[in-house]
Amino acid sequence: MPVPLSSDTPAVSCDIFCNVIDNYGDIGVSWRLARQLANEFGLAVRLWVDDLASFVRLCPEAVAALQSQHKRGVEVRLWGASFADVQPAQVVIDAFGCALPEAYLAAMNAESIWINLEYLSAEDWVEGCHKLPSPRPPLTRYFFFPGFTPQTGGLLLERDLLARRDAFLSDPLQQQAFWESAGMEMPPADTLKISMFAYENAALAGLFDAWAKGARAVLCLVPEGRILPQVLHYFGHEGDDGRSFTRGMLTVRVLPFVAQESYDELLWACDVNFVRGEDSCVRAQWAGKPFIWQIYPQHDAVHWQKLQAFLNRYDAPLSPAARHALPDLWRAWNDEGDAGQAWNAFADVLGELNVRARTWACALAENTLALNLLDFIQEIGKIRALKIEG
């Protein structure tokens, strides 16, 4: 554990650099990490972002035109083509291997703690690469891998997240407030509630058909995003600004793009969550509900290896029926295949998948990224102790 210092000890400074790729994935992780390091551990954090318009979608009170602003305990700075002359922080994190500005890199010295926060993967090789140094005299860059085992960096988890989740799930008033904020009445108890945050996917129509023709009422909540045009096309409403559509047993409600905190409540309120990329996938795991992960596709198809590596860990204790149903739906969804045909077997094992989702979240909570990152900084030996608030 990081060692607390006295209240008059200057806060450790930390710069996090983020290139915004695919709109919200990289910035979503970087923004969560920046807030947690600042608000839970008392670091003085600057978040450097090259696309403030995308950042504003996650933090609505931010202003895209402002090159420097303080939001939720974090100094947010525009990372432009011409980089400002600034003193490098004691801890420098380049998120997902983004290249640091040349002027900033030249100003760093041997005392700088430089960490490359890598992408999340369940593959075995990650354990062997976690914390490895990459000398770049006079600097050393260290690789830090999020992951699902104690030999990795773990996952981002705020100190109170699981307690807030459990309070929400046990409090009908909080749930009612969520549905009212979404412009709806609380659905009947027998309605299957599904959230759909996804990239474009040709499998959507078949999945919607399965829900529309099924025996159980389905309410699908779709935050505004890349799959919305396909949703509108399915219902014959291209270019429409409608928010609610119904076919058979399926009702789809389109939600405005939500801030990160509200997205957690959406996941908690639903019975099944379709998520995409890294950030929403991690949040779905903390929600403790069955989920379907649409992994970010890579040109060399290595994303299939990453998907299978996760499934190997996640479905190991499941019954034979669930061990077939879960991967079949995940593969159909990611391969843009017949997800509608795979859905029925998945729905038949939802009870078992609910139990698995909760036990998985409890196990993951023993290994959290922010604490592991701070411990590693102390291991390096250049900063022996960190100021921790709370």
N, C-alpha and C positions, 0 to 999 in steps of 0.2 A: 504493500500500500504506500502511496505517496505520503511523505512526512509533512504534517502541518507546521507552519511557521508562525511566529508571533504576528499580531495584527499590523505592526509597523514595518514588516518586511515588504519591500516592493514586489508587486505582482510580476510573475514571469511573463515575458512578452512572447506572443506567438503569431506568426503570419501564416495564413492558409491561402494557397493559390488555387483557383478553379477556372478551367475552361468549360464553358457551358456547351455540352454536347447533347444532342437529342432533347433539347428544350429543358428538361427538369431533373434528369437522373443524377448527373454529377453534382449539380448545384444543390439538389435536395440533400444528398449525403453531407456535402461540405457545410451547408447551413446548419444542419443538425449538430454536427461536430463542433462548429464554432460556438453555437449557443451553449452547448453542454460544457465545454471547456471554460467558457466565460462565467456562466451562471452557477454551475455546480462546483467548480474547482478554482475560481478566482483568477484565471489567467487573463492577461490583457490581450485580447484577440483582434487582429485585423483580418477581414476576409476580403481578398482581392478577386473580383469577378469581372470577366470580360463581356458580360451581357446582362446589364442591370434590368432590362425589360423582362427577361425571364425570371430574374430574382424577385421582381415586384409581384409576380403571380404567386410566389410562395410566401411573400411578406407584403401584404397589400398596403401597409402604411408607408412603405419605402417609396422613394421618388426616383424614377428612372433617369431624370435629367441631372440629378445631383451626383457629382463625382466622389463626394465624401459625406457620409452620414452615419449616425449612431442609431442602431436598431436592436432592441432587446438585449442590451449589454454588449453588443459587438460593433466595432467600427467597420463599416462596409465601404470599400474603396473600389473605384473603377480601375480595371487593369486595361489601359489603353495601349495604342501603338507606341506612343512616346511615354516611357515610364517615369514616374516622379522620382526625384532624388530623395530617398528615404534611408534611414538607418535600419538594416535588417534586424529582425527580431531574434531573440535567443533560440527559439524553436521555429523552424521553417518546415512547413508541410506542403509538398506539391501533391495535390489530389489527383490520383489516377495517372501519374506519370507526366503531367503537363510540364512543359519546359519553362523554367524560371526565366524572367527577363534578364538579359545579359548584364545590364547595369546593376541590377540587384545581386546577381550571382557574383559579380566582380567585387562587390562590397562585403560579401560574407568572408569569414576567416575561419581558422582552425577551431575556434571555440563554438562556432555555429553548429547547432544540432539540426541536421537536415534529414527529413523523413519523407519517403515516397509512400503515401497511402495507396495501396493497390486495390484493384477490383476484387469483389467477393467471389470466392470459388470454394466448392466442396471437394475439389480434386486432392488426391493424396500428396502430390508433389508440393503443395502449398506449405505443408508443415516443414519441409526441408529448406524452403526459401525464406520463411518468415524470420525477420530480424537480421538477415544477411547484410553485411556491409559491402558497399561498392566504392572503393577509394577513388577520389578525384582530387589529388593533392592540390592545395593543402586541405581540401574538404573530404568528408566521408558522407556518402549518402546511404541511408539504411532503408531496406524494404520492410514494410509493415503490412501484413496480409490479414484482412478480416477473414473470419472462417467459423467453423462449427465444432471445433474440437479445442481442448485446452492447449494444444500445441500451436494454435493460431491466435490472432488478435481478438477473436470474438466479434460481437455485433454491437452496434450503437444501441444503448438502452438508457433512457433517462431514469434518474433515481426513483421517481414516483410513478412511472408509466403503468406498471402492472397493478399498482394499488388503485390508480384512477380507472383503469379498465374494469377491475372487479367492482368498484363502486358504481360505475355506469351500468354494468350488467345486472346488478342487484337492486337498482333504484328505478322504478317505473317512471318517476317524475323526470329524471335525467333523460330517459329514453323518449318520453313524450316531448320534452323540449327539443330533442334532436329532430324528431319528425316534424314538429311545428316549424323549426328553422328551415327545413327542406320544403315547406309549403304543403305538407300532407298530414292526414290523420295517421295515428299509429295503425299499421296493418293488422288484420285479424291474425290470431296466433297460428292458424294453419297455413298461412301464406309463406312460401319460401322466398326469402329476401336475399337478393344477389347483387353485389356491386361489380361493375364492369369498367376497369381502367385498363385500356389495351391499345396496342398499336393496331394499324389496319390489319384485317384478318379475313380471308375468304371463307373461313369456317363459321363466321358469325351467323349467316342465314340458316345453315343447317341446325345450329344450336338453338336459335330463336324458334325454328319450326318445331323442334322437340319440346320446347317449353310451351309453345302455343297449343300443341296437340296433346299435351300431357293431362293427367288426371288431377294435378295439384296446381292451385293458383301460384303464379310466379310474379314477383315484383322485382324488376331489374333496374337498378339505379346506375345511371351512366354519367359520370362527371364529364364536362366538356373536354374534348381532347381529340386525338387523331382518329379514333374509330367512329366519331359522331356522324360523319357523312354516310358511312355504311348503315348506321342505325336508321337514319332518315330515309335512305334508299330502300331499305327493307319494308318500311311502312308507306313508301310512295310519297314521301314528303321532302324531296330534295329542295334545298333552299328555304324550307319552312322554318319559322322561328318557334314552332310548337314545342311544348315541354312534356307532353304526355301522349302516349300512343298505346293502343290495345289491339291484340289479335288473339282470339281464342282465350286460353287461360293465361296469356302473357300480357302484362302491363309494363311498359318501359317509361321511366321518368328521367328526363335529362336534368342534371344538376349543374349550377354554375361551378366553374373551377374553384376548388376549395383550398384554403390555406392548410399548411401541414397539420396543425392541431385538429382542425375539423375533419381531415381525412381519417385520422385515427378513430374518431367517433363513427364515421361511416362504416369502417371495417368492423367495429364492435357491434353495430346495430344490425349487420347482415349475417345470414347463416352461411353463405359461401362467398368467397371473394376472388375475383379474377384480377390479377395484378401483373405489372409489366416491369422489366428492368430490375434494378437493384434496390432502390430505396423503398418502393411500395411493396416489394417482396418481403423485405425485412419487417416492415410494419405489419404485414399480414401474418407473419409468424408470431409476433408479439400479441396479435389479436386473439390467438388461440382458437381460430376457426378454420375449417377446411378451405383450402385455397388452390387456385390453378395459376401457375407461374408461366407467363409468356416471356421467355428469356430474350435478351437483345440479340438479334441475329448477327452473326459475323460472316464475312465474305468467305472465309476458309472453312466454315461449318464447324469450328471447334466449340461453338455454343452447345452442340449436341452432347459433347463429352462432359461439359459442365452440368448440363441438365441431368444426364444420367448419373453423374457423381453425386449430385444432391439426392436424387431418388434412391440411390443405393443406401444412403444413410437414413433417409426419412422413412422409407417403407419397410425396412428390415423387420420390425416386430409385428407387422400387420398380418392378418389372416390371408390365406391364398386368394380369396375373392377380392379383398381390398388391394392386395399386392398386384393384381391384374388391373382392377378398375381405375386406380389412381394413375399409374403410368400411361394407360391407354388413353385417358382423356387428356393428359398433359401432352402426350406426343401428337395426338390428333389436333389439338389446339395450336401447337407450335409448328406443325407441318401443314397447317391450314387444310386439314383433311376433314373427315366426317365426324366432327365433334358431337353432332346431334346423336349419332348412333352410339357413341361411347358414353353419352351422358347417363343413360338409364342405369347401367351397371354402377356408375359412380354414385348416383342417387341412392341406390340400394344399400350402400355401405356408409352413408353419411353419419350414422350413429357411431360407428367405430372410428371414423375419421375425426369426429369431434373429440373423442377421448385422446386420440393420438396427437391432435393439434395442441391440446392443453399440456400434456406431459412433455411434448417437444419444447414448448415455450418455457416451461419450468426448468428443464435441463439447460437450455441455452442461457438462461438468466444467471447462471453461475459463472459466466465468462463474458465480461463486458468490455467493449473496445476502448472507451475513454480511460477507464482505470488501467487497463493493460498498456495503453499508450503512455500514460504518465509514469507507470512503473518502469517501462523500457527507457524512457528519458533518464530516469535516475540510474538505471543499469549502465548507461553509456558513461556516466561518471562526470559529466561536465556540469550538470546542475545536480547537486546532492540532495536538495529538498525543494518542494514546491509549496507555495501558499495555497491552502485549501480553505474555502469558506464553507461554513455549515457543518 
